[in-house]
């Protein structure tokens, strides 16, 4: 008799499972370090601490893994749209039923447990996108496909943005990497990078000087153009006007549209003194904590910045500060290497899939985890705005841990059955 459990145990990618387990255990230990009080003789298993509660979430995650691996691999594609629809309903429901917490309405509260639907929207959207693009004959160079993908990604992103959860909304930009793998023109990535460059310039260069600089560059380009035809000159001028318009628009949005706390999160990148009692304080203390770890760190449970609570949200958004302070440059490098190894492994597994659904979903997994990793660490070291997204498998929180666990292990389940899937191109 065919035993699916035996099949999965033999075909699942145990290297990825090992990397996952190391990350989760290391995260649990660092959560304890972030909340540890040496004078209170605290126990890592105490349910009064984040570490004790995180262990409970880890236990639930293990149960979730078992359920995922026991379900038929066809379940995830068959019910992809239904899962996506349920999550959309939850995102709408949280707007109506949730109470406001720090300016955001993002959590369902059941007693002392808080569930954040936006975390689960990531894997639900990945499933829906993979199911749609995995259909035979669907190509990304078709306008209908592009519009459908934009709707699939845009609806949950918009609902999360309405919740005032900008960080989780930004995570949906990770799907651009998936679409690029499936045929999105590289010009979108180039234009996106250029838009970011202009955005940064508009923040640090006075508007008048920036416009004059753009005009000067335009004149130089026209002067160097071999064929000074009307068409070529018009294209250069149109490009300059567009860039100038974006620059002026950025200034208008930042100063007149954004709320004060949103503006502070951006401006603090250039001058931490802008908001010394808020985001600026977080960034300064985060850098101090990480820098104080030196080469090898102060040792487990020996972080002074951590113990004195200088860095707010240190067991969640700023968990990397604990790693940097207590384990130093070497420990930070090890953690970063773990994530890089995980990304490379997931991409390798995605590329060996015979089925487009599994491949597209695999790239979604890698992209979502990568954007969280990149933004969270960039935020902790002051290179990116403080937007409050967790470090996968490390930050405290049940919703975060469960959503990343589901995201990863659905893919591992699909990969374990790759030889049973019919190739679709």
Buried (B, 14 or more C-beta within 10 A) or exposed (E): EEEBEEBBEEBBBEEBBEBBBBBBEBBBBBBBBBBBEEEEEBEBEBEEBBBBBBBEBBEBBEEBBEEBBEBEBEEBBEBBBEBBEBBBEBBEEBBEEBEEEEEBBBBBEEEEEBBBBBBBBBBBBBBBBBBBBBEEEBEBEEEEBBEBBEEBBEBBBEBBBBBBBBBBBBBBBBBBBBBBBBEBEEEEBEEEEEEEEBBBBBBEEEBEEBBEBBBEBBEEBBEEEEEEEEEBBEBBBEBBEEBBEBBBBBBEBBEEEBEEEBBBBBBBBEEBEBBEEBBBBBBBBBBBBBBBBEEEBBEBBBBEBBBEEBBBBBBBBBBBBBBBBBBBBEBBEEBBEBBEBBBEBBBBBBEEBBBBBBBBBBBBBBBBBBBBBBBBBBBBBBEBBBBBBBBBBBBBBBBBBBBBBBBBBBBBBBBBBBEEBEEBE
